[in-house]
Amino acid sequence: MTVRTGRVELTPAAEELLGRLTGTHGPVMFHQSGGCCDGSAPMCYPRGEFRVGASDILLGHVAGDTPFWMSADQFTYWSHTHLTVDVVPGRGSGFSLEAPEGVRFLLRSRLLTDEELRRLDSEPPLPNGADHTA
């Protein structure tokens, strides 16, 4: 198994919340679609309840085995960044599992370093939804 350059991670607060959510709901996943209302908020769903599309891109896994998917359109804009999932007070989308907790997940980003970009250029393309088997 090839170790890829990391593109996404969690803050300690996000990891703690994700642990609570998986304790309640079982395995989960993130999807970042870039919709109009919660565009910087990744949605957290029970794994298997959100169907990734063929063009969705798997950025990696956080907290061990939690997949983080992004729509291809969004990836066009975010491909040069490293993403950090954080938690902030307030209600986000009613569809994301953390909504009843009074908090919401939020993306923070930084530009990838020149070294990270060089490593990414040498790696195979990221898997997409067409490569994914449920």
N, C-alpha and C positions, 0 to 999 in steps of 0.2 A: 504494500500500500504506500503510495507516494504521499509525503507530508507536504501540504500546500502552504503557501504564504497566507497567513491569517488576514481575512478581510472584515471579520465581524467578531465582537466580543461583548461581554456583559460587564456592567459595573457590579460591585458587590451587592448593592441594593437590588438590582435587577435579577441577579442570580438567586438571592434569597426569596424574592417574590416568585420567581419561576419554580423554585423548589416547593413552595406552598401550593402553587397551581398544579404542578404535576402530582403532588400528594393527594389533591382533591379530584383531579380530572384524568389522571394517568398521563401517558406520553402526549406531548404537545408539539406544536410547530409554530414558527413565525412566518408571516408573509408580509412583504412590503410592496404595496401596489402603487403608492403615490397618488391616491385619490385626492379629490379636491379638499375635503374637510379635515382629514387627519393625515395629510401627506407626509408628515415626518414621524408618524406614529406607526410602528410595526404592529400588525394584528397578531394576536396569539390565539390559536385555535386548538381544540383537541385533535390530535393527529388522526387523519382519516376523515375528518369532517369538512375539510377544505380540500378541494381537488386542484392540484397545480396544473397549469396549462403547459402545453408543449414548449412554449417559448419562455416560461419561467426559468430563472437561473438559480441554482443552488450555490449560495455564497460560502456555505460551510455549516458547521455544527457548533452550537454553543452549549455550555454546561454539560459536556459529554456527548450526548446523542440527540440534542434538539436541533432539527434542521432549520435553517434560515433561508427562505426563498425570496426572490425579488423578481418583479416583472421585468421583462427584457427592456421595455421602454424606460423604466426607472434606472436600470443598470447602465443604460447609455449615459445618463447624467451622473451617476455615482461611481462609475468604474474606476476613477482615479482617487477614490477615497477609502479610508479605513473607517468602519462604522462601529460605534459603541452604543449598545442598547442601555438606556438608563430608565429610571422611574421618577416621575414627578407627580405632585399632588394634582388632583382634578380628575374629572371624568372625560375619557376619550370616547371612542366608538363603543356603542352598546354591543357590538358583535365580538369584541375582544374579551378574553376571559378575565382580565384584570379589572374590567369596568365596575363590577360590584364592590371592589376593594377601596374605591375612592381615590385611586391612582391610575396613571396610564403610563405605558411604555413610550419612550421617546428616543429618536435617533440623534446622536451627536456624531460629528464627523471631523476628520482631519485629512489633509492631503497625504497620500502615500509618499514615502521617501523615494529618492532616486534608487536606492538599493532595493527597496520593495518592488518598485516598478520593473527593475532589471530581472529580479527573481520571477515575477509574474510573467514576463515575456518569455521565459524559458519553460514555463509550465504548460501542460495541456489545457485546452479550453475547459471552463467550468461546466459541470454537468447541467443539463436542462431537464425540463419536465418530460420531454420525449425520451430521455435516457432513464427516467425514474420508473421503477416498478413499485406499485403500492406495497 
